[in-house]
Structures are given as C-alpha cells and as structure tokens.
Amino acid sequence: MIELWVGIGLLSIVAIAFIYAPFLRARRLIQQDTAEDREQQNIEIFRERLEELEQERDAGNLEEADFATLKTELERNLLSDVTNEKKASAKLVLTKQALVTITLMAMMVPVAGIGLYAELGRSADLELSLQQPKDPFNGEQPTLEQAIAQLERELEIQPENPEGWFLLSTTYMNQGRYQEGAEGFKKVLTLLPEDAPQYASVMGQYAQALFFANGSQMNPEVKEQINRTLEKEPFEITVLGLLGIEAFEQQNYELALEHWLKALRNADGQTADSLRSGVRKARDQLLAQGKAVPEIPELLDASISLKVSLSENLKDQVKPDQVVFVFAKEIGGRIPLAAVKLNVSDLPADIILDDSKAMNPQAALSSVSQVEVSARISLSGQPKEEKGDLYGVISPVQSRGTSLPLILVIDTVVE
C-alpha cells in the first residue's frame, strides 16, 4: 500500500504546483509591466530636457561645450534611473493576504482528495489485489488449499461479507474442520439480518457444525441451537435430520422415522436421497421388531406409466414421421423433469417416465411430488409449442405410487 500513498503525495504536489503557477506568472507580468512603464516615463523626461538644451544652444544662450556636458549628464541620469527601477521592480513580492489565500487553496487540494478517497476509494480492493501473486499457478487452476488461503485473506480485509464466510465455512465442513466451520457459520449469523430467507438454513448449518465438532454427539449447546432453529423454522431440514440421527442411535425408530419423513417432504437432490436412505433404515428396523409400518410413498421410486394415443378425429391432420414429445413437468413449471421423443407412427405407445428420462440430473421426476404430464405432436419438429400442434394433458399426477398406467390421449389443437 506504500505505493498508493506515495502516488497520492506526488499527485498532490503536482496539483499544488498548478495552484501556485498562475500567481507566480502574474507576479512576473506585474513586475515587467511596472518596469516598462517607468522606463518609458524616464525616456520621455530625457527627451524633453534634451529638447530644451538644444533650444538654448540654438538661441545662443548655451555654448557648445556646455551643451555637450549637460547632454552627457542627462544620458548618465537616464541610465542610472533605468537600472534602479529594474532593481526595485525585482524586489516586488506578493502581499501577505495573497500569500495566505494561495496557501489555504493549496492545502485544500490534498485534504479534499484524501476525504473523497476515504468515501469513494477502494483501498481494500487494491490491497487485496496487490497481495495476489502474479501468475501463481502458471495458468493452472489453484488447489483447494490455495483457494481457501485466498478466501481467508479476502475475509481478513473485508470481514463484513456473509457470502464469503458461508462459502469458507462450508468448505471447512467438507474438510472435516468442524470447529472452524462452526465459528464461520456463527459469524454469518451475526452478519445476516434475521428476516433473510437463508437465516434459518444457516442456523441449521451452525447446529450441524456444533454437532460434528462434538464428535457427532448431542450436548446442551447443540440442543439449544436446534431448538432455536425450529422456533424460527419448524421444517428446517438439517436440524430435523440431526434429531432423526439422535433418535435412531437411541433405538427410537418411530421418532427417527417421524423426523426424517418431515425433513424428506421438504428436501430434494442428494439431501433427499440421504434422508430417504435413513427413512428406509428406520422402517426396516421397525419391521424387524415385528411392528406394523404403513406404506411410505416417499420410499417408492418416482415413476409414471402412460399409454399415449392419438384421437381418431385428428389422425387425418398428421403425418407418420412427425415428432411426438411426451413431458412430465412440475405443475406451473416450464422445465421438463422427464421427457421422451417418438414419432406419430409409434402411436399408440406404452411409456414410462422416471429419473432415467431426466434432461438434467438436478431437475428429475423424484424432486417433486406432483407433476403435469403432456404429449404433443409438433408440426415444426421443435419442443417449443406452436399454433397448430396437437396435444393432450393430465394434471395433477403423483410422481410416486402410481401403479396402473395412465391413459393420455392427444385430442386438442393448439390455437
């Protein structure tokens, strides 16, 4: 950072020089004008006296020798006056009031500059940039340790960054550095407003970090954080998962099943898969004890069986090679969770929509409980719906537990 302040100092000196320069230039002009005016006056006086002497000589009142002597004296006096005036003008200085004014204006330059930079400057970003080594990885991606070290340096300079602390804490957790992760999540909670949408989730992450930091054992601190989280959000997935773990270890499988199912109904992705595995284990333990367990739809595979056909009234409006798209979408959604492509010549067709038909693994049929199922004959051959396409829809459809095939008939024309 020393380079920054040296640069600011040099620029301030240049700015001050620009303020003083006009006054110094004005001083020289004043001196020059004053000297020229007085010199001109002396010349005029000399000419007048010389003219008088010449008139006296011509009138015979003055001898030639005396005339020469007096003329020489006049010339000597003129030369002496001009020299003295130049010396006097060189001694002219600025008045005290003008000097004070100039100095105050010059002082305002660095003061105003530093004040503006304190308000609008980005010295922290500059310091962070200067700390980064030049081409440290020779074009290669940094290692995880290097990325963590860089993030730690950023947070030292900009500690009021909840997103940065959350990312660092999550990384600590993935590395098994649970105590550091807990401290990081605690820091996030001090920075986030309590009405932020992520606040309850971070509270759950903090409880989980405390749990793992305590050797995956409950203690009063963990329980207190869990209770605070559930007061904020009764369906917070992470703390419900922790309560399920505690109940399972105490062989209270009914309670474990209750907590995990409550969390599962609000989870998706890998979290849902983990909870589903826990639910299955708790159910199996209850069955092994000879206890009756009702059917759990959440454990069924997401799968929808369809019989897709074309209405007899529309068969003369299509060609055998035209494309048919069959989609399962979240109700009100636009992205297909499962999709199948076939031709009109394949109809009627038996189709199964499941996670293997997902266009994106992160948006699969198992991620939702209900969907809208549709089949559409595309006149253009493109997935986007256009006027003149033919379609049929069934909604809502359960993504799990549907054993019998659903009858889906293409019987409507897009207007």
Sequence and secondary structure as in RCSB ss.txt:
>XXXX:A:sequence
MIELWVGIGLLSIVAIAFIYAPFLRARRLIQQDTAEDREQQNIEIFRERLEELEQERDAGNLEEADFATLKTELE
RNLLSDVTNEKKASAKLVLTKQALVTITLMAMMVPVAGIGLYAELGRSADLELSLQQPKDPFNGEQPTLEQAIAQ
LERELEIQPENPEGWFLLSTTYMNQGRYQEGAEGFKKVLTLLPEDAPQYASVMGQYAQALFFANGSQMNPEVKEQ
INRTLEKEPFEITVLGLLGIEAFEQQNYELALEHWLKALRNADGQTADSLRSGVRKARDQLLAQGKAVPEIPELL
DASISLKVSLSENLKDQVKPDQVVFVFAKEIGGRIPLAAVKLNVSDLPADIILDDSKAMNPQAALSSVSQVEVSA
RISLSGQPKEEKGDLYGVISPVQSRGTSLPLILVIDTVVE
>XXXX:A:secstr
 HHHHHHHHHHHHHHHHHHHHHHHHHHHHHHHHHHHHHHHHHHHHHHHHHHHHHHHHHTTSS HHHHHHHHHHHH
HHHHHHHHHHHHHHHT    HHHHHHHHHHHHHHHHHHHHHHHHH  HHHHHHHHHS SSTTTTS   HHHHHHH
HHHHHHH    HHHHHHHHHHHHHTT HHHHHHHHHHHHHHS TTSTTHHHHHHHHHHHHHHHTTS   HHHHHH
HHHHHHH TT HHHHHHHHHHHHHTT HHHHHHHHHHHHTT  HHHHHHHHHHHHHHHHHHHHTT      GGGS
 BEEEEEEEE GGGGGG  TTSEEEEEEEETT  SEEEEEEEEGGG SEEEEEEGGG SBTTB GGG SEEEEEE
EEESSSSSS  TT EEEEEEEEESBS  S EEEEE EE  
